[in-house]
Amino acid sequence: MLKEIYEQPKAIRETIGSLIPETGAISIPGLENFSKEFLKSINKINIVACGTAMFAGLSARVMFEQICEIPTEVEIASEFRYKNPIINENTLCFFITQSGETADTIAALKIAKKKGAKTIAIANVVGSSITREADYTVYTHAGPEIAVASTKAYTCQITLFSIICMYFAQQIGKNLNIVDILKKDLLELPIKVEETLKLSQKVKKFANNIYKEKDVFFLGRGIDYASCQEASLKLKEISYIHSEAYAAGELKHGPISLIENGITVVSILTVPHLVEKMVSNIQEVVSRGAKTLIITNQDLADKNYDNIIKIPKISEFLSPVISIIPLQLFAYYISKEKGLDVDKPRNLAKSVTVE
Ligand code: M6R
């Protein structure tokens, strides 16, 4: 897992490949047949996947909605396949899967196809089963991912979605100013991931302080809430610590009753217009005695927090790729400190090919 965490700059660079030209329009091999007319006729995007791949879909939803202005739903494949989804020939369905062999995701794709929706597989393994079923396939280039806990496949999936999203926005003429910024930021992404990996010792120190805890909570808003859900899965999967991710605005609607002296709360803050709200949520848990770790690219200099991991600044749409890095390391160091088998956590298989 550690090796794969450190392979992320290279994996992201390879996923970007030559898709982003210095000048001219983006084009994506596999999607050349998507006409402007079809893209303009899309009534909804559905993103369907399991586990970490589904959490990558949550970040992709924010991009499709904010940049392309297309309504987007994210569904767990095992739910989608049994719910008679409301989709038709004007729905575009993405199926994200590292292995390309996940039974629920493949079954969900077959249902979408039967209902006439256009299906695109986002896969990492060339020639995997899902690529033989989908109308179109676009590959991440993460290289083989062996550890059960997915790391580089996840960051490559979000990277690829940002490119697909820019491509769609260019085709339909939406928010081209955002596309220009995103394009520039994307080219700096691998270097910023490299810089973030250098923060590992600070993460390790915090992890070694709290590795005996029974519960850890993650708080975020907007796209950071998506990252919190992935961070929480990573932690529970390999450290066996119970963890939950909450949209921070939900605290007052229940979860705050769980916050007591000494509890660990990890917050992610990268969305500029939500910083103030997040700061007040963090205050609420700190005043109840929580130990906090804050992952941010915002300036919180005037706040007196003990543990802040300052990550590089980037467009909010790409921030999930950066903010998850310290939290992958966090899960890794806790698992190591507990003497667990990081790469092969109990009860889990790398790909779930049966229901
Ligand atoms: O191969 P897939 O991307 O379809 O796998 C989906 C999930 O099984 C997978 O992401 C799982 O949640 C990972 N163990 C998470 O680290």
Boltz pocket constraint, residues with backbone or C-beta under 6 A from the ligand:
constraints:
  - pocket:
      binder: B
      contacts: [[A, 50], [A, 51], [A, 52], [A, 53], [A, 96], [A, 97], [A, 98], [A, 99], [A, 100], [A, 101], [A, 102], [A, 105], [A, 148], [A, 149], [A, 150], [A, 151], [A, 233], [A, 234], [A, 237], [A, 348], [A, 349], [A, 350], [A, 351], [A, 352]]
      max_distance: 6.0
